[in-house]
Each structure stands twice: as structure tokens, then as C-alpha cells.
Amino acid sequence: MYIALAANEEICRELGSRLKAQRLARNLGQKELAARAGVSAGTVKNLENKGQSSLESLIRIVSALDLVEELGSLFVLRTRSIAEMEQAEPGRRSRASARRKTE
């Protein structure tokens, strides 16, 4: 699946499916993974089948599967120009620019 072209629901289901594959590769049942992650078995089931969970539950499950390192590349600020690099310097911005009112 090419994630960039997928709808939000498709991305959620795909990530749930990938986590299920990781669980099965480790020969874990849903209940065992849930116990290791400190979540309910229903939470694991919903994540795997529907791609639905809270962010905290997702991180708990990812951690229980030893996949935390995979999260390191998510949402890294990418810059395309020198101006963007200067603007993205740590500590430089704390809020987004004010939006101008249009009439």
C-alpha cells in the first residue's frame, strides 16, 4: 500500500495490519500482547482490525512489540531551503504565525 495516496481510514487499517503481522511474527496472542502492553485485549483487537486506538495505547503496544525505535523517524521536521532551515532552528519558534483576516 502506498500510504501517501491512502485515505485516513485505510492508513489506520494498514498500520493495524502491520502491527498484527509483528505480533504474529513474535508468536504472541492478542491477550498476551495486551497483558505485556498493559491494555485490554479489546484494545489490541480494535487496533489490529479497525486501526482504532488512543495514541497512548498505540505506543504501549508498539513498546511491548519492541518497535519503539521505529517511531524515531515519524514527524521529523524536513526542510527544503536555507530559509526553512533557519526558521526551523530549535527554540526559534514557539507558535505559528498569525493568520491574516481575509474578507
Sine and cosine of phi, psi and omega as CSV:
sin_phi,cos_phi,sin_psi,cos_psi,sin_omega,cos_omega
0.00,0.00,0.72,-0.69,0.06,-1.00
-1.00,-0.04,0.97,-0.23,-0.14,-0.99
-0.86,0.52,-0.61,0.79,-0.09,-1.00
-0.87,0.49,-0.43,0.90,-0.03,-1.00
-0.98,-0.21,0.01,1.00,-0.08,-1.00
-1.00,0.04,0.45,-0.89,0.10,-1.00
-0.97,0.24,0.35,-0.94,-0.03,-1.00
-0.80,0.61,-0.71,0.71,-0.03,-1.00
-0.90,0.43,-0.61,0.79,0.02,-1.00
-0.92,0.39,-0.63,0.78,0.04,-1.00
-0.90,0.44,-0.70,0.72,0.02,-1.00
-0.86,0.50,-0.73,0.68,0.01,-1.00
-0.90,0.43,-0.63,0.78,0.01,-1.00
-0.90,0.43,-0.70,0.72,0.02,-1.00
-0.91,0.42,-0.63,0.77,0.08,-1.00
-0.88,0.48,-0.67,0.75,0.02,-1.00
-0.90,0.43,-0.62,0.78,0.03,-1.00
-0.92,0.39,-0.64,0.77,0.05,-1.00
-0.91,0.41,-0.61,0.79,0.05,-1.00
-0.88,0.47,-0.69,0.73,0.02,-1.00
-0.88,0.48,-0.63,0.78,0.04,-1.00
-0.91,0.42,-0.66,0.75,0.02,-1.00
-0.89,0.47,-0.73,0.69,-0.02,-1.00
-0.91,0.41,-0.58,0.81,0.03,-1.00
-0.90,0.44,-0.42,0.91,0.03,-1.00
-1.00,-0.10,0.08,1.00,0.04,-1.00
0.84,0.54,0.69,0.72,0.02,-1.00
-0.95,-0.32,0.62,-0.79,0.15,-0.99
-0.99,0.11,0.27,-0.96,0.01,-1.00
-0.87,0.49,-0.65,0.76,-0.02,-1.00
-0.91,0.42,-0.65,0.76,0.00,-1.00
-0.91,0.42,-0.69,0.72,0.04,-1.00
-0.88,0.47,-0.68,0.74,0.01,-1.00
-0.86,0.51,-0.69,0.73,0.01,-1.00
-0.89,0.45,-0.68,0.73,0.01,-1.00
-0.91,0.42,-0.57,0.82,-0.05,-1.00
-1.00,0.07,-0.27,0.96,-0.04,-1.00
0.97,0.25,0.53,0.85,0.06,-1.00
-0.80,-0.60,0.15,-0.99,0.02,-1.00
-0.98,0.18,0.36,-0.93,0.06,-1.00
-0.89,0.45,-0.54,0.84,0.05,-1.00
-0.89,0.45,-0.57,0.82,0.04,-1.00
-0.90,0.43,-0.70,0.72,0.03,-1.00
-0.89,0.46,-0.70,0.71,-0.01,-1.00
-0.88,0.48,-0.72,0.70,0.01,-1.00
-0.90,0.44,-0.63,0.78,0.01,-1.00
-0.92,0.40,-0.72,0.70,-0.03,-1.00
-0.93,0.36,-0.64,0.77,-0.11,-0.99
-1.00,0.00,-0.58,0.81,-0.07,-1.00
-0.90,-0.43,-0.24,0.97,-0.06,-1.00
0.96,0.27,0.44,0.90,-0.06,-1.00
-0.92,-0.39,0.79,-0.61,0.11,-0.99
-0.13,-0.99,0.20,-0.98,0.13,-0.99
-0.98,0.21,0.31,-0.95,0.03,-1.00
-0.89,0.46,-0.65,0.76,0.01,-1.00
-0.88,0.47,-0.68,0.73,0.02,-1.00
-0.90,0.43,-0.65,0.76,0.04,-1.00
-0.86,0.51,-0.72,0.70,-0.01,-1.00
-0.91,0.40,-0.61,0.79,0.04,-1.00
-0.88,0.47,-0.68,0.73,-0.01,-1.00
-0.93,0.36,-0.70,0.72,0.04,-1.00
-0.86,0.51,-0.67,0.74,0.02,-1.00
-0.90,0.43,-0.68,0.73,0.01,-1.00
-0.90,0.43,-0.44,0.90,0.04,-1.00
-1.00,-0.02,0.10,0.99,-0.02,-1.00
0.86,0.50,0.67,0.74,-0.02,-1.00
-0.89,-0.45,0.26,0.97,-0.07,-1.00
-0.85,0.52,-0.60,0.80,0.00,-1.00
-0.86,0.51,-0.48,0.88,0.01,-1.00
-0.90,0.44,-0.41,0.91,-0.02,-1.00
-0.97,0.23,-0.28,0.96,-0.08,-1.00
-0.87,0.50,-0.49,0.87,-0.05,-1.00
-1.00,-0.04,-0.04,1.00,0.01,-1.00
-0.97,0.26,0.69,-0.73,0.16,-0.99
0.87,0.49,0.46,0.89,0.08,-1.00
-0.95,0.31,0.74,-0.67,-0.02,-1.00
-0.91,0.41,0.86,-0.51,0.01,-1.00
-0.96,-0.28,0.70,-0.71,0.01,-1.00
-0.90,-0.44,0.53,-0.85,-0.05,-1.00
-0.90,-0.43,-0.26,0.97,-0.03,-1.00
-0.63,-0.78,0.21,-0.98,0.03,-1.00
-0.90,0.44,-0.63,0.77,0.01,-1.00
-0.88,0.47,-0.67,0.74,0.04,-1.00
-0.91,0.41,-0.62,0.79,0.02,-1.00
-0.89,0.45,-0.69,0.73,0.02,-1.00
-0.90,0.44,-0.66,0.75,-0.01,-1.00
-0.93,0.36,-0.48,0.88,-0.06,-1.00
-1.00,0.05,0.02,1.00,-0.01,-1.00
-0.82,0.58,0.69,-0.73,0.00,-1.00
-0.83,0.56,0.69,-0.72,0.03,-1.00
0.99,0.14,-0.08,1.00,-0.04,-1.00
-0.97,0.23,-0.72,0.69,-0.03,-1.00
-0.88,-0.47,0.67,-0.74,0.09,-1.00
-0.88,-0.47,-0.25,0.97,0.05,-1.00
-0.62,-0.79,0.31,-0.95,0.08,-1.00
-0.96,0.27,0.36,-0.93,0.04,-1.00
-0.90,0.43,0.50,-0.86,0.04,-1.00
-0.92,0.39,0.63,-0.78,0.02,-1.00
-1.00,0.04,0.63,-0.78,0.06,-1.00
-0.99,0.12,0.62,-0.79,0.03,-1.00
-0.98,0.21,0.72,-0.70,0.05,-1.00
-0.92,-0.39,0.57,-0.82,-0.03,-1.00
-0.92,-0.39,0.00,0.00,0.00,0.00
